[in-house]
Amino acid sequence: MHSFLYYYLIFINCTAFVVYGADKAFAKLHSWRVPEIVLLFLAALGGSAGAFIAMQLFRHKTQHLKFIFGVPLIFFLQVAVISYFFYKG
């Protein structure tokens, strides 16, 4: 079960990273954009670390309060839940 979780987290974080990067590229091209709800949903599905890294690396969504506070909050909640269920004594 633990190995499935690890692979899932790697997959969803890579996906979130790529989608955030693609949305930044689309923004520069004045093209179609990924809806903000999709970006936040990817973070909520477990991709918060990838989303946060992409936000910092691509300087994307760093002026939007729901991303500035939301993505780190989602990350810390996910860490707390994972820690509680997998590392409790």
Secondary structure, 3 states (H helix, E strand, C coil): CHHHHHHHHHHHHHHHHHHHHHHHHHHHCCCCCCCHHHHHHHHHHHHHHHHHHHHHHHCCCCCCHHHHCHHHHHHHHHHHHHHHHHHCC
